[in-house]
Amino acid sequence: VSSNAIGIGMIGCGTVGGGVAKLLHEQAALYAQRLGRPVDLRRVLVRDVAKACAGGLVQKDKLTADADAFFSTADMPIIVEVAGGRGVVSTYVRRALEAGKHVVTANKAMLAAEGPELFALARKHKVAIAFEASVAGGIPVITAMQFGLMANRIDALYGILNGTCNYILTEMTREGKSYATALAEAQAKGYAEADPTLDVSGKDAAQKLAVLASLAFGVSVNESDVWNEGIDSLDLADIRFAAELGYDIKLLAIAERTHRSEFGVPSSESGRDLPDSQLATRNSELGTSALSLRVHPSFIHASAPLAQVRGSFNALSVYGHAVGHTMSYGRGAGQMPTASAVVSDILNVASGWYPLACQAMHLLSDRQSRVQTVAANDLVSRFYIRMTALDVPGVMARVSDILGQSGISLSAILQHEANVGQFVPLVIVTHKARQGALLDALDQIEQLEVIDGKPVCIRIVDMPAE
Amino acid sequence: VSSNAIGIGMIGCGTVGGGVAKLLHEQAALYAQRLGRPVDLRRVLVRDVAKACAGGLVQKDKLTADADAFFSTADMPIIVEVAGGRGVVSTYVRRALEAGKHVVTANKAMLAAEGPELFALARKHKVAIAFEASVAGGIPVITAMQFGLMANRIDALYGILNGTCNYILTEMTREGKSYATALAEAQAKGYAEADPTLDVSGKDAAQKLAVLASLAFGVSVNESDVWNEGIDSLDLADIRFAAELGYDIKLLAIAERTHRSEFGVPSSESGRDLPDSQLATRNSELGTSALSLRVHPSFIHASAPLAQVRGSFNALSVYGHAVGHTMSYGRGAGQMPTASAVVSDILNVASGWYPLACQAMHLLSDRQSRVQTVAANDLVSRFYIRMTALDVPGVMARVSDILGQSGISLSAILQHEANVGQFVPLVIVTHKARQGALLDALDQIEQLEVIDGKPVCIRIVDMPAE
C-alpha cells in the first residue's frame, strides 16, 4: 500500500459490505486514478469474525469483533457503516464522529430517526456524513438534490422507493397474481425478507422519504412525520378496476408543499406545536406552506412516467420551481447498486470536496427547523372507492346521498351487470374531497344494510403537469 | 448588497441569461440561506446594451458592451457564459480563466471542440469550469456522472439529448404527421429554430455526447469523434413499420465501450493514430476496449424506458458496471430548466466545493488521452432495411442471396400483399451484421432492376439487460 493511501474502516460486512470490499478490490486502479491516491480498506468491524461474509475479499487479519481495536486503528479517517439498524450501530457512528472521522452510511433507519443529532455532531467535530446509499440504492438522488438541483425551490417529490412493493404490484398488475402469491414469489427470488413487514407496511419507504424531504425542503423531518399505509391489504380487484379506469396502482412516497388554503382544518389536527407566527419565522424556506408527507398505495395515470417503473426498480420524480419535472430511475437495492453509492461517497469524501460542501452549504437537517406537516385527514385528493353492495334499486341513491351531504361529488361510477339481489362491487371515483370528510362518509356508508363490509378507499394522485 | 456577497459577471443576456437573472433576483433569499452569503450579479456583457433582453431584471447600469470594462469590474470571481457559440465568446472564456476567474458555462459547442484546452487553462490558473447546463438542460446528468456514479466503470450511455428531434419523432409516431409537418409545428411552438439544421442533423446531440463521453469514460472526446446521422430523411413509412415490428424510432446519442473481438476490421478504418501498445498504456481506463460514438435514428423496443420519453423531453441512460442501469429524465432545454443548471453551478462554485473537486479528482479531459474510436463501418448491429421492390417472383430470393453472400442473415421479413407487377415496400430485419458489409450489400441490391431507389437502413439498438 502506497504511503499516501487513504485509510477506510468498515462497520459490517454482510451483503452490502461484501460489495464494497469487492469494488475497492477490483477497481483499485480506477479509483486511484480518479482520486490521485489509492483507497485502503484497513479494518472491518464485525459481530463474529468467523461468520463474516466478505467472499474472501477482506483478509482475515483485517477483520475484528473488538470495537476498541477497530477505533484505535491508525490512519483511518473515513468510517463506512453498512451494518444497518440502530442501537449499537448508532453508538459506533457517534464514536466515529466524535473521533473526528468522516462517516459514509447506507442507514436510512438511523438517519430518519437521529439525522439532526448526527449531523450536528458531525458539524461540531468538523467532519461529514455522506448518505447517498440510504435512499434508492445506486441512483444518485441525494447528490442530485444536494447539488445538481440547488437552484430550485422544490415543490414536490413522488417516489417509488421500495423495490419489493413495486415488484409485488407489478406482478399483481401484469400477471394477475394475488398479493399473497406475488409476495411468496418475491421472497423466493430474494426481493423480500422472510418477515416482509418493513417493506410492505410502507415503513421502509417512509424512512427514505424522511431523509429525502429533509434535504429537498430544508426542514428537519423524522420518520414519524410521515403518514403511511402499506400494500398488504390490497385486493386484486382494485388492481383490475384501476386498469379499467386507466390507472396503475403504485406505492408512492409523497412530499408535497401545500398551501394552507387548500386544506380544510389547518391547525389543531396537524400536530404542530408552535404558534403560526413563530413557525413562519423559523421555517423561512417553507414560508406559509406546510408539507404533506405520506406513503400509500396510489392510483396514477397509466401514461405517467412513474407508471412505467416496473419490477424491483425505483424512481424518484422531483418537481423544482425552475427545472420542472425531473425523474431518476434505476436499481434501488441489491448488493452492487448499493455498493456503487457507498463507494462513490467514499471517493467524494476522500477527495475532500464533500466535507467542504457540507461545511459551506446549509443543507443538512441539524440547521433546519422542524417540519410543519399537514394531517392526513386534511389532505385534499381525488379518491377511488370500492364497496360491495346489494344490487337492489336505490342503493346508488343512498350512497350518493351520504357522499353529497359531506360535500363530496362523484366523477365516475362503475358497476357491472349482475342478477338483482346479489352482492356486486360498486366502484366510485370522487372529485377532490377532504380525506377526513370522505372517511366520515364511508363510515356512514358502511352502516347501510345494503353494503357488505368496509369500503376500500385509495387515493388518486394527480401529479403536476410536466 | 452585503459586504460578503459573492460577485458574478455574466456574458450574454438572451433567453438563458434572462432566466439566470430572474432566478438570482427572485430566489435571492433562498440562495443566500443555502450558501450562507448572498449572490450579486455585478455586470453583464452584451453585444448591444439597447437590445439586451433581461426582462427588466438587470439594472441598466449593470449592462455593458465594453469587454474591458466588464473584465475590470472588481470583486467578480465567477463568470457565467450564456452567450453560446464560439469565436469571440471563446476568447472571453479564456480571458476569464487567465484572470483567475471561475467559469460557469452552458456552451456545449465550445466544450466539444476546445474542452481539453479550456480545462487545462483552468487548471493552470487554479480555477474551475462548471458545465452542467451544457448537456440535457436542467437534468443534473453531469453532477451524477462526475460525483454520484464515481464508483462505476461506465460501460455505455444512451441518450435522447435533443428535444427538438424527440418532439418531431413523437408527433410523427403518435399523430402520423410527416417530418415536414412536424418540423413546421415544432418551429411554430418555438421548439425548433428557423434554421433547424443543428438540431435535426444530429450535430447538437453529437456535441453533447462528446461532453458526456469525455467524463464518463475518462478520455478526451471531440465532436468530430462522433459519427452522426440526423432525422431529416426519415419517412413516415419507417415510423409505421417500426410500430408494426414492436419498436419506436428515437434519435439516440450512443457511447459504448466495445471490445475489439466484436469488430471486424480493427485498425486502419478506426482513425487511430498510435500503435496499439502505446494507446493501451496511455488509455489506462479503457484498457483494451475502444468506444463506439454515434448519433443516429434508432429502433428501440417499444417497452424500453427510453421509448417512454415523449415530446421535447430528454433522458440519459447510463450503464455502470456496479449500479447497472440508471436513467435521468426531464426538460433538456428551455429558459428556466437551463437556468436551473446554470444557477446550481454558480452556487456550487461559489461555495468552494466544486473548484476543490475539480482540482482533487482526475475527471476532466485535459488530463485524459484521446479517445480510441471504432469506425462506423465496424459497428456490429442488427439492422432494419426498407426497400421498394417490384412484386414479381424471385425478388426476395435475389435480395437474400446478396445478403447471404455478405454473411448477413435475416430475422424477419415484412411484405404486405399487393398486385403482381407493382412496386411495394419490402422490409427486412437482419441478425447482427457488420455495418460495412451491410452497406456494401445494399449497394449491390440498389443495382437490381427490380429495386427502386436507395434502400433505407436504420440501426436497431439492443440496450443491455437492466
Interface residues (C-beta under 8 A of the other chain):
Chain A: G19 L23 Q27 A29 L30 Y31 Q33 R34 L35 G36 E132 G137 G138 I139 P140 I142 T143 A144 F147 G148 L149 M150 A151 N152 R153 G218 S284 E285 P305 Q308 F313 G320 A322 V323 G324 H325 T326 M327 S328 Y329 G330 R331 M336 P337 A339 S340 A341 V342 V343 S344 I346 L347 N348 S351 G352 W353 Y354 L356 A357 A360 M361 H362 L363 E466
Chain B: G19 L23 Q27 A29 L30 Y31 Q33 R34 L35 G36 E132 G137 G138 I139 P140 I142 T143 A144 F147 G148 L149 M150 A151 N152 R153 G218 S284 E285 P305 Q308 F313 G320 A322 V323 G324 H325 T326 M327 S328 Y329 G330 R331 M336 P337 A339 S340 A341 V342 V343 S344 I346 L347 N348 S351 G352 W353 Y354 L356 A357 A360 M361 H362 L363 E466
